[in-house]
């Protein structure tokens, strides 16, 4: 939980960028990320130097040579603004600026450094650079939770970036999905449209909060740092932000790949992951020749929301599980492709649950109605019943303001999902209920909750028509009498 002090520090940094002429939220976060990374580079070498001094051995991982000493955070932060700015914009004798060095540090700096080639420094004045450096330097970054909270709060401001809000899935919805699937010790998790890596971060926090004992085992620690977290992302800015988000949450070496998950170049990523968590792009469209052929064999479509479901089935191992957000149209669309992918999930694999969410969940930047699908890849069917839940409230108002409110179905969803054996006798008039495979098949694989939900209408008794007519006549007589009295008064 972010403290008021930390929030105030982040707000000051944000305001400094804003008044300094950088008003696009994504640009602010990107420049903030670069400076944070530059600070981390120096802190990493300081730790290595401290260890080397303790045991009397040379530094193993050299990030800064002696000639590059002036490019280190703890050195340039003490310079006057003009000198500091020159270190960022004018190469030293070895041809390096602080920013150039950041882009070229390579493997010594972790996964974030892999995606720095197209990074651009846009802080335009010495005053702004100095102001932001001093503000960032004042933040205590020793605690992992503090670093994670700091960055999460910064990322929450993406919502104010208009269409850039598409990259921001509400964190309480992500946490719900992670808590429902309960990641396992041996899982390998992937998000094929990673964005800011929110799903991967939430999965990491789930392990830390629920399975602290696993971190006592070296094999699990190695798995956690090197194999467990995987992501694909096509956007350069997002993959850099996502990499930093993971590192600040203590995931130092995630496997992030730059590229289009649906393309031929990612065709080798099949049967690779045991758990997929995702909120893939809606309303996109691709030509057939831009999509990997095995995905098209599963669902012949140009719509990205359908193609990603086919992709996830390809990427999962047998027995692998998936929790994915989809637009409502996926549930009831009548096209051949819509029916094809629904039948694939229900008849050839195991569809576990459909949670219908209200349209306000993604406000203020999107008002689309969505649902969460939970399914397991089997290749041999296995869907006996599908659990439906009609989410009506998520703890926040469903308007653009999204203020906290008391009504919240999320705890109930989590409880009922993990006790589905108690759901058998629920009526179709309740918030959740089970629907058998045969009924869904008979309804042409329709998964919209309104197809199966029953509504109880209260019977209203009216007076006989004769009595109603008499009452109308009485009212009409009273009206005429009042009108005559009014005429007399007016003379």
Buried (B, 14 or more C-beta within 10 A) or exposed (E): EBEEEBEEBBEEBBEBBEEBEBEBBBBBBBBBBBBBBBBBBBBBBBEBEEEBEEEEEEBEEEBBEEEBEBBBBEBBBEBEBEEBBBBBBEEBEEEBBBBBBBBEBEEBBBBBBBBBEEBEBEBEEBBBBBBBBEBBBEBEBEEEBBBBBBBBBBBBBBBEBEEBBBBBBBBEBBBBBBBBBEBEEEBBBBBBBBBBBBBBBBBBBBBBEEBEEBEEEEEBEEBBBEBBBBBBBBBBBBBBBBBBBBBBBBBEBBBBBBEBBBBBEBEEBBEBBBBBBBBBBBEEEBEEEEBBEBBBEBBBBBBBBBBBBBBBBBBBBEEBBBBBBBBBBBBBBEEEBBBBBBBBBBBBBBBBBBBBBBEBBBBBBBEBBBBBBBBBBBEEEBBEBBBBBBBEBBBBBBEEEBEEEEEBBBEBBBEBBEEBEEBEEBEBEEBBBBBEBEEBBEBEBBBBBEBBBEEEEEEEEEEEEEEEEEEEEEEEEEEEEEEEEEEEEEE
